Amino acid sequence: MNNLEDIEQAIKQLSPEELAAFRTWFAEFDAKVWDQKFEADVAAGKLDALAEKALKHLREGRCTDL
């Protein structure tokens, strides 16, 4: 088996309580990883073009309030 298959099998063996705890842990872990990637992309300027486009639309009055 490979690592992913081992993890899948281990998860299948969790009790309902353990599965709930794992779900909570994984959601927090996944959010942290996503935040780190997003922050790295911002720092690298990967979102600059999107920000400029949004600001241009705002200046042109092409935005609506939420």
C-alpha positions in Angstrom: 0.0 0.0 0.0 1.0 3.6 -0.5 0.8 6.3 2.2 -2.6 7.6 1.0 -4.1 4.2 1.1 -2.7 3.6 4.6 -4.3 6.9 5.8 -7.6 6.0 4.1 -7.7 2.6 5.9 -6.8 4.2 9.2 -9.6 6.7 8.9 -12.1 4.0 8.1 -11.2 2.3 11.4 -11.9 5.4 13.5 -14.8 5.5 16.0 -17.5 8.1 15.4 -15.9 10.2 18.1 -12.4 9.9 16.7 -13.8 10.7 13.2 -15.4 13.8 14.5 -12.2 14.9 16.2 -10.2 14.1 13.0 -12.7 16.1 11.0 -12.2 19.1 13.3 -8.4 18.8 13.2 -8.3 18.4 9.5 -10.5 21.4 8.8 -8.2 23.6 10.9 -5.1 22.1 9.3 -6.4 22.6 5.8 -7.4 26.2 6.6 -3.9 26.9 7.9 -2.3 25.4 4.7 -4.6 27.4 2.5 -3.9 30.7 4.4 -0.1 30.1 4.1 -0.4 29.5 0.3 -2.6 32.6 -0.1 -0.2 34.7 1.9 2.7 33.4 -0.2 0.9 34.2 -3.4 0.1 37.7 -2.2 3.7 38.3 -1.2 4.9 37.0 -4.6 2.5 39.4 -6.4 0.5 36.7 -8.0 -2.8 38.5 -7.1 -1.7 42.0 -8.1 -3.4 41.9 -11.5 -6.7 40.8 -9.9 -6.5 43.5 -7.3 -5.8 46.2 -10.0 -8.7 45.0 -12.1 -11.0 45.2 -9.0 -9.8 48.7 -8.1 -10.2 49.8 -11.7 -13.8 48.5 -11.7 -14.4 50.3 -8.4 -13.1 53.6 -9.8 -15.3 53.2 -12.9 -18.4 52.6 -10.8 -18.8 49.1 -12.0 -19.2 47.6 -8.5 -22.3 47.1 -6.4 -22.6 47.0 -2.7 -23.2 43.6 -1.1 
